[in-house]
Amino acid sequence: MNDPSTKAPDPMDVALGAAVRIRRRTIGISQEALAEQCGVSFQQIQKYENGANRISFSRLVQIARALQCRVVDLMDVLDGPDREATGDLDLLTRMRTPGALELLAAYEQMPPEARTALVTLLRALTNHAAAAPEAAAAKARQLA
């Protein structure tokens, strides 16, 4: 039998939480301020944003009002064809990575040529990092 305490959050709950986090951070409101407006603890907001706790509809309405948006704006990513929704869920999951929103904000401020150079650099670093373990293994085989 599956242990419910080790069950991963539902991807839809994670996506909705990520949408709340992105909207909250976009308008510059803290978790504490959002929690206060919704009558919950900031830890509860953290759990909503991580998808650990599901957001009830009534709470979602409160959150949307506090974030000055419509409920549908937060749920938009959950609606649509499966192919598109899967891509949007993946994007929202990636946006939960620490520093992702700050990096995107800085990237948006860069001139186009600097953006191109940065993407080229990041691809090179990523390819190098991925190749490094393979190269080390190959060298170890040669020495053996």
C-alpha positions as a Markdown table, in Angstrom:
| # | Residue | x | y | z |
|---|---|---|---|---|
| 1 | Met | 0.0 | 0.0 | 0.0 |
| 2 | Asn | 1.3 | 3.5 | -0.8 |
| 3 | Asp | 2.3 | 5.7 | 2.1 |
| 4 | Pro | 0.4 | 9.0 | 1.6 |
| 5 | Ser | 3.0 | 11.0 | 3.5 |
| 6 | Thr | 5.5 | 10.3 | 0.7 |
| 7 | Lys | 3.2 | 11.1 | -2.2 |
| 8 | Ala | 4.4 | 13.8 | -4.4 |
| 9 | Pro | 2.2 | 16.9 | -5.0 |
| 10 | Asp | -0.1 | 16.8 | -8.0 |
| 11 | Pro | 1.4 | 18.6 | -10.9 |
| 12 | Met | -1.7 | 20.7 | -11.2 |
| 13 | Asp | -1.3 | 21.9 | -7.6 |
| 14 | Val | 2.3 | 22.6 | -8.3 |
| 15 | Ala | 1.5 | 24.6 | -11.4 |
| 16 | Leu | -1.3 | 26.6 | -9.7 |
| 17 | Gly | 1.1 | 27.4 | -6.8 |
| 18 | Ala | 3.8 | 28.4 | -9.2 |
| 19 | Ala | 1.4 | 30.7 | -11.0 |
| 20 | Val | 0.5 | 32.3 | -7.6 |
| 21 | Arg | 4.2 | 32.7 | -6.8 |
| 22 | Ile | 5.0 | 34.3 | -10.1 |
| 23 | Arg | 2.1 | 36.7 | -9.9 |
| 24 | Arg | 3.0 | 37.6 | -6.3 |
| 25 | Arg | 6.6 | 38.3 | -7.1 |
| 26 | Thr | 5.7 | 40.1 | -10.3 |
| 27 | Ile | 3.7 | 42.7 | -8.3 |
| 28 | Gly | 6.2 | 42.8 | -5.5 |
| 29 | Ile | 4.2 | 41.5 | -2.6 |
| 30 | Ser | 5.8 | 39.3 | 0.1 |
| 31 | Gln | 4.4 | 36.0 | 1.3 |
| 32 | Glu | 3.8 | 37.6 | 4.6 |
| 33 | Ala | 1.7 | 40.4 | 3.1 |
| 34 | Leu | -0.3 | 37.9 | 0.9 |
| 35 | Ala | -0.9 | 35.7 | 4.0 |
| 36 | Glu | -2.1 | 38.6 | 6.0 |
| 37 | Gln | -4.6 | 39.6 | 3.3 |
| 38 | Cys | -5.9 | 36.0 | 3.1 |
| 39 | Gly | -6.0 | 35.4 | 6.8 |
| 40 | Val | -3.4 | 32.5 | 6.8 |
| 41 | Ser | 0.2 | 32.1 | 7.9 |
| 42 | Phe | 3.0 | 32.8 | 5.5 |
| 43 | Gln | 4.0 | 29.1 | 5.9 |
| 44 | Gln | 0.6 | 28.2 | 4.4 |
| 45 | Ile | 1.3 | 30.5 | 1.4 |
| 46 | Gln | 4.6 | 28.7 | 1.0 |
| 47 | Lys | 2.8 | 25.4 | 1.0 |
| 48 | Tyr | 0.3 | 26.6 | -1.6 |
| 49 | Glu | 3.1 | 27.9 | -3.8 |
| 50 | Asn | 5.0 | 24.7 | -3.6 |
| 51 | Gly | 1.9 | 22.6 | -4.3 |
| 52 | Ala | 2.2 | 20.8 | -1.0 |
| 53 | Asn | -1.2 | 22.0 | 0.0 |
| 54 | Arg | -4.1 | 22.3 | -2.4 |
| 55 | Ile | -5.8 | 25.7 | -2.7 |
| 56 | Ser | -9.5 | 25.6 | -2.2 |
| 57 | Phe | -11.6 | 27.7 | -4.6 |
| 58 | Ser | -12.6 | 30.2 | -1.9 |
| 59 | Arg | -9.0 | 30.6 | -0.9 |
| 60 | Leu | -8.1 | 31.0 | -4.6 |
| 61 | Val | -10.6 | 33.8 | -4.9 |
| 62 | Gln | -9.0 | 35.5 | -1.9 |
| 63 | Ile | -5.5 | 35.1 | -3.3 |
| 64 | Ala | -6.6 | 36.5 | -6.7 |
| 65 | Arg | -8.1 | 39.5 | -5.1 |
| 66 | Ala | -5.0 | 40.1 | -3.0 |
| 67 | Leu | -2.8 | 39.7 | -6.1 |
| 68 | Gln | -5.1 | 42.1 | -8.1 |
| 69 | Cys | -5.9 | 39.6 | -10.8 |
| 70 | Arg | -8.8 | 37.4 | -11.8 |
| 71 | Val | -8.9 | 33.7 | -10.7 |
| 72 | Val | -8.8 | 32.7 | -14.4 |
| 73 | Asp | -5.5 | 34.5 | -14.8 |
| 74 | Leu | -4.0 | 32.2 | -12.2 |
| 75 | Met | -5.6 | 29.1 | -13.7 |
| 76 | Asp | -4.9 | 29.9 | -17.3 |
| 77 | Val | -1.9 | 27.5 | -17.4 |
| 78 | Leu | -4.1 | 24.7 | -16.3 |
| 79 | Asp | -6.6 | 25.1 | -19.2 |
| 80 | Gly | -5.9 | 24.1 | -22.8 |
| 81 | Pro | -4.8 | 21.2 | -24.9 |
| 82 | Asp | -2.7 | 18.6 | -23.1 |
| 83 | Arg | 0.3 | 19.3 | -25.3 |
| 84 | Glu | 0.3 | 23.0 | -24.5 |
| 85 | Ala | -0.6 | 22.5 | -20.9 |
| 86 | Thr | 2.3 | 20.1 | -20.3 |
| 87 | Gly | 4.7 | 22.7 | -21.7 |
| 88 | Asp | 3.2 | 25.4 | -19.5 |
| 89 | Leu | 3.4 | 23.2 | -16.4 |
| 90 | Asp | 7.1 | 22.5 | -17.2 |
| 91 | Leu | 7.8 | 26.2 | -17.5 |
| 92 | Leu | 6.1 | 27.0 | -14.2 |
| 93 | Thr | 8.0 | 24.2 | -12.5 |
| 94 | Arg | 11.3 | 25.6 | -13.9 |
| 95 | Met | 10.3 | 29.1 | -12.7 |
| 96 | Arg | 10.2 | 27.7 | -9.1 |
| 97 | Thr | 14.0 | 27.2 | -9.3 |
| 98 | Pro | 15.7 | 29.7 | -6.9 |
| 99 | Gly | 16.9 | 32.7 | -8.8 |
| 100 | Ala | 14.9 | 32.0 | -12.0 |
| 101 | Leu | 12.7 | 35.0 | -11.7 |
| 102 | Glu | 15.6 | 37.4 | -10.8 |
| 103 | Leu | 17.5 | 36.0 | -13.8 |
| 104 | Leu | 14.6 | 36.5 | -16.1 |
| 105 | Ala | 14.1 | 40.1 | -14.9 |
| 106 | Ala | 17.8 | 40.9 | -15.4 |
| 107 | Tyr | 17.7 | 39.1 | -18.9 |
| 108 | Glu | 14.7 | 41.3 | -19.9 |
| 109 | Gln | 16.8 | 44.4 | -19.1 |
| 110 | Met | 19.7 | 43.4 | -21.4 |
| 111 | Pro | 20.2 | 44.6 | -24.9 |
| 112 | Pro | 19.5 | 41.9 | -27.6 |
| 113 | Glu | 23.2 | 41.3 | -28.4 |
| 114 | Ala | 24.0 | 40.8 | -24.8 |
| 115 | Arg | 21.1 | 38.3 | -24.5 |
| 116 | Thr | 22.4 | 36.3 | -27.4 |
| 117 | Ala | 25.9 | 36.3 | -25.9 |
| 118 | Leu | 24.6 | 35.2 | -22.5 |
| 119 | Val | 22.5 | 32.3 | -24.0 |
| 120 | Thr | 25.6 | 31.2 | -26.0 |
| 121 | Leu | 27.7 | 31.2 | -22.9 |
| 122 | Leu | 25.1 | 29.3 | -20.8 |
| 123 | Arg | 24.7 | 26.7 | -23.5 |
| 124 | Ala | 28.5 | 26.3 | -23.7 |
| 125 | Leu | 28.7 | 26.0 | -19.9 |
| 126 | Thr | 25.8 | 23.5 | -19.8 |
| 127 | Asn | 27.4 | 21.4 | -22.6 |
| 128 | His | 30.8 | 21.4 | -20.8 |
| 129 | Ala | 29.2 | 20.4 | -17.5 |
| 130 | Ala | 27.3 | 17.6 | -19.2 |
| 131 | Ala | 30.4 | 16.4 | -21.0 |
| 132 | Ala | 32.7 | 16.6 | -18.0 |
| 133 | Pro | 31.5 | 13.4 | -16.2 |
| 134 | Glu | 31.7 | 11.5 | -19.5 |
| 135 | Ala | 35.3 | 12.8 | -20.2 |
| 136 | Ala | 36.4 | 11.9 | -16.7 |
| 137 | Ala | 34.9 | 8.4 | -17.1 |
| 138 | Ala | 36.7 | 8.0 | -20.4 |
| 139 | Lys | 40.0 | 9.1 | -18.9 |
| 140 | Ala | 39.6 | 6.7 | -16.0 |
| 141 | Arg | 39.0 | 3.8 | -18.4 |
| 142 | Gln | 42.2 | 4.8 | -20.3 |
| 143 | Leu | 44.2 | 4.8 | -17.1 |
| 144 | Ala | 42.8 | 1.4 | -16.0 |
